[in-house]
Amino acid sequence: MFHLLQASRHSVKGMHISYTENKAFLLTGGTDMRLRYWDVTSPVESFIVANAATDPTNNATTSYK
């Protein structure tokens, strides 16, 4: 069983689930104003697709376990 756990005061407002031949993934958007790609088969491959307008423009990275 796979769990996506991340403490936050924000909520998900939109979610799309899909799959390819080898992967299942989610696209989520929420009140934090970020669009995220969640790789269900390999969580470390998950990432933020689009940052919030207020995020710094440096090359900070986000990782998920």
VENCORKA-V448669 format. One record per helix or strand. SS is the DSSP state (H for helix, E for strand). FROM is the first residue (numbers start at 1). LEN is the number of residues. If there is no record, write none. Layout:
ss: {SS/SS}
from: {FROM/FROM}
len: {LEN/LEN}
This chain:
ss: {E/E/E/H/E}
from: {12/24/35/43/47}
len: {8/7/5/3/4}
